[in-house]
Amino acid sequence: MKKLVIFDLDGTLAQSKSALDAEMAQLLGCLLGVVPVAVISGGDWPQFQAQLLSGISLKGDLKRLFLLPTCGTKYYHYGSGWKQLYAQSFRAEEKKKIIDSLQKASMLFGLRTEKRWGETIEDRDSQITFSALGQDAPLEEKKSWDPDFAKRKEMKSFLDTILPEFSVRLGGTTSIDVTPLGVDKAFGIKKLRDSLRVSLAEMVFVGDALFPGGNDYPVKELGVECIQVRDHNETKRVIEAFIACLRTEVPSPPEPALSGRNSWVEGLW
């Protein structure tokens, strides 16, 4: 029996740096009404506020929602308001080394494009993120830039050799995330396990970057049951299956069409 559903944000619940669409907001609200939900993403807290909290339909209790920005290096929970429970922040000298290395690698591999929208390197305090086209690049530009992750995989391999004391992961559509070594989404999941007293076997994770090197992959390595999705539209069908399998009295969306995946999901509950 699963007691906690965990989602990635970008590419899983919403398109890159975009707010939840109306259907997803409604589905998440329904799901939160029947089971605790956590969201873990490479985005920082302001991105969570803009993408997730601004649109989600909360039929359940906010205390059943757990948020872990910057790949789990930060953890927020709701009491009388949203409170940060911890942050695994970089020291100033660590930030400088990471930023210098990202600049060097992006130039070496020709990933500093002439046309950019905003800063390409963002200091998120507990995570440094490289976004090849800039933080504010249009979604369509981002989608077509590195759809098979090939450009960033090459850059990641190089960064692994010059930043061995940090974790380097691919995330989003154009980004590379650098976090303290061993502090990644698996770290965040273990924090959830300890604070909520929910075992790894009682969790299920939904994400779009569960391949080796992806920033969701540490969750899979940890042994949590995982569901790979192509995009936020497929995630909607998975959420519909979760709601249907829970057999609650919460008004449910239409029956899911998962091409055989529904029967697999039923085995989780």
C-alpha positions in Angstrom: 0.0 0.0 0.0 1.5 3.4 -1.1 1.1 6.2 1.4 2.9 9.0 -0.4 2.9 10.1 -4.1 5.9 12.2 -5.1 6.2 14.2 -8.4 8.9 16.0 -10.3 7.7 19.4 -11.4 9.2 20.6 -14.8 8.3 18.2 -17.6 6.2 16.1 -15.2 3.5 18.3 -13.6 4.0 21.3 -16.0 5.9 22.3 -19.0 9.2 23.9 -18.4 8.9 27.0 -16.0 5.2 27.2 -16.9 2.3 27.2 -14.4 0.1 24.2 -14.0 -2.7 24.1 -16.6 -6.3 24.0 -15.4 -6.7 20.2 -15.8 -3.5 19.4 -13.9 -4.4 21.8 -11.1 -7.8 20.2 -10.7 -6.3 16.7 -10.7 -3.7 17.5 -8.2 -6.3 19.0 -5.9 -8.4 15.8 -6.1 -5.3 13.7 -5.5 -4.2 15.8 -2.5 -7.7 15.3 -1.0 -7.1 11.5 -0.7 -3.4 11.0 -0.3 -0.3 13.0 0.9 1.6 14.5 -2.0 5.2 15.7 -2.3 6.9 17.7 -5.2 10.6 17.7 -5.7 12.3 19.7 -8.4 15.5 21.5 -9.5 13.6 24.8 -9.4 13.9 27.1 -6.4 11.2 28.2 -4.0 10.0 31.2 -6.1 9.5 28.8 -9.1 7.4 26.5 -6.9 5.2 29.5 -5.9 4.7 30.6 -9.5 4.3 27.2 -11.1 2.6 25.1 -8.4 1.1 27.1 -5.6 -0.4 29.9 -7.7 -2.8 27.5 -9.5 -3.3 24.3 -7.6 -6.9 23.5 -6.5 -6.5 22.5 -2.9 -9.4 20.3 -1.9 -7.2 18.6 0.6 -5.3 20.0 3.6 -2.2 22.0 2.8 -0.5 20.1 5.6 -0.6 17.0 3.3 1.6 18.8 0.7 5.4 18.6 1.0 7.7 20.7 -1.2 11.4 20.1 -1.9 13.0 22.8 -4.2 16.5 22.6 -5.7 16.5 18.8 -6.0 15.7 18.3 -2.3 18.4 20.6 -1.0 15.5 22.6 0.6 12.3 21.4 2.3 9.1 23.3 2.9 6.0 22.3 4.9 2.8 24.2 5.7 1.9 25.1 9.3 0.3 28.5 9.8 2.2 29.3 6.6 4.9 27.8 4.4 8.1 27.2 6.5 11.5 26.1 5.4 12.6 23.1 7.5 16.2 22.9 6.1 18.5 24.2 3.4 21.8 22.6 2.4 23.6 25.7 1.1 26.9 26.2 -0.6 29.8 28.1 0.8 31.0 31.2 -1.1 34.2 29.5 -2.4 32.2 26.4 -3.5 29.8 28.7 -5.5 32.7 30.4 -7.2 34.3 27.1 -8.3 31.0 25.7 -9.7 30.2 28.9 -11.6 33.7 29.1 -13.0 33.5 25.5 -14.1 30.1 25.9 -15.7 31.4 28.9 -17.7 34.5 27.0 -18.8 32.5 23.9 -19.8 29.8 25.9 -21.7 32.4 27.7 -23.7 34.4 24.5 -24.3 31.4 22.6 -25.7 30.0 25.6 -27.6 26.8 25.8 -25.5 26.9 29.5 -24.9 24.5 30.5 -27.7 24.5 34.0 -29.0 20.7 34.3 -28.6 19.9 34.0 -24.9 16.9 35.0 -22.7 18.2 36.0 -19.3 21.1 34.7 -17.2 22.5 31.3 -18.1 23.9 30.5 -14.6 21.6 30.9 -11.6 22.7 30.8 -8.0 19.9 29.1 -6.1 22.0 29.1 -2.9 21.8 25.3 -2.3 22.1 24.6 -6.1 23.8 26.2 -9.1 21.9 25.7 -12.3 23.1 26.2 -15.9 20.4 27.0 -18.5 21.9 27.1 -22.0 19.4 29.5 -23.5 18.9 31.6 -20.3 16.4 31.4 -17.5 13.6 33.0 -19.4 13.9 31.3 -22.8 10.6 30.6 -24.6 9.3 27.1 -24.2 9.4 26.2 -27.9 13.0 27.3 -28.2 14.0 25.1 -25.2 12.1 22.1 -26.5 14.0 22.0 -29.7 17.5 22.8 -28.3 18.5 19.5 -26.8 15.5 17.0 -27.0 17.7 13.9 -26.6 20.0 15.4 -23.8 23.0 14.7 -26.1 24.6 18.2 -25.7 24.2 18.3 -22.0 25.4 14.7 -21.5 28.7 15.6 -23.0 29.1 18.7 -20.8 28.1 16.7 -17.7 30.8 14.1 -18.4 33.4 16.9 -18.4 31.9 18.5 -15.3 32.1 15.2 -13.4 35.8 15.2 -13.9 36.5 18.8 -12.7 33.8 18.9 -10.0 34.2 15.5 -8.4 33.2 16.9 -5.0 29.7 17.8 -6.2 26.7 16.1 -7.8 26.0 17.0 -11.5 22.6 16.1 -12.9 20.6 16.9 -16.1 17.2 18.5 -15.5 14.5 20.4 -17.4 14.9 21.0 -21.1 18.1 23.0 -21.3 19.6 22.8 -17.7 22.3 21.2 -15.7 22.0 21.2 -11.9 25.0 21.1 -9.5 24.3 20.3 -5.8 26.5 19.3 -2.9 27.8 15.7 -3.3 25.2 13.2 -2.1 22.6 15.9 -1.8 20.2 15.2 -4.6 16.6 14.0 -5.0 17.4 10.8 -3.2 18.6 13.0 -0.2 15.3 14.8 -0.3 13.3 11.5 -0.4 15.2 10.2 2.6 14.3 13.4 4.4 10.7 12.8 3.6 11.0 9.2 4.9 12.5 10.3 8.2 10.2 13.3 8.8 6.9 11.6 7.7 7.8 8.1 8.9 6.8 6.6 5.6 9.1 3.8 4.3 10.6 3.9 0.8 8.4 0.9 -0.1 5.3 3.0 0.8 6.2 5.7 -1.8 5.7 6.1 -5.5 7.6 8.6 -7.6 6.5 10.1 -11.0 9.1 11.8 -13.2 10.4 12.4 -16.7 14.2 12.2 -16.1 14.6 8.7 -14.7 17.4 7.8 -17.0 21.1 7.6 -15.8 22.4 11.1 -15.3 18.9 12.6 -15.1 18.0 14.5 -11.9 15.2 12.0 -11.2 17.5 9.0 -11.4 18.8 9.1 -7.8 15.2 8.3 -6.7 15.2 5.1 -8.8 18.6 4.1 -7.5 17.3 4.5 -4.0 14.8 1.8 -4.7 11.6 3.8 -4.7 8.9 2.5 -7.0 9.0 4.9 -10.1 6.8 5.7 -13.0 8.5 7.2 -16.1 6.3 9.7 -18.0 6.9 11.5 -21.3 5.3 14.8 -20.3 2.7 16.5 -18.1 -0.1 15.1 -20.2 0.9 11.5 -19.5 1.2 12.5 -15.8 -2.5 13.5 -15.9 -3.4 10.0 -16.9 -1.3 8.5 -14.2 -3.0 10.7 -11.6 -6.4 9.7 -12.9 -5.4 6.1 -12.4 -4.2 6.8 -8.8 -7.5 8.5 -7.9 -9.5 5.6 -9.5 -7.5 3.0 -7.7 -7.9 4.7 -4.3 -11.7 4.1 -4.6 -12.6 7.3 -2.7 -15.8 9.4 -2.8 -13.9 12.3 -4.2 -15.4 13.3 -7.6 -13.1 11.5 -10.2 -12.1 12.5 -13.7 -13.1 10.1 -16.6 -11.5 6.7 -16.6 -7.8 6.8 -17.5 -6.5 5.6 -20.9 -3.0 4.3 -20.1 -2.5 1.6 -22.7 -2.1 -1.1 -20.1 -0.5 1.0 -17.4 -3.7 1.3 -15.3 -3.4 -2.4 -14.3 0.2 -1.8 -13.2 -0.8 1.2 -11.2 -3.6 -0.7 -9.5 -0.9 -3.0 -7.9 0.5 0.0 -6.0 -2.6 0.5 -3.8 
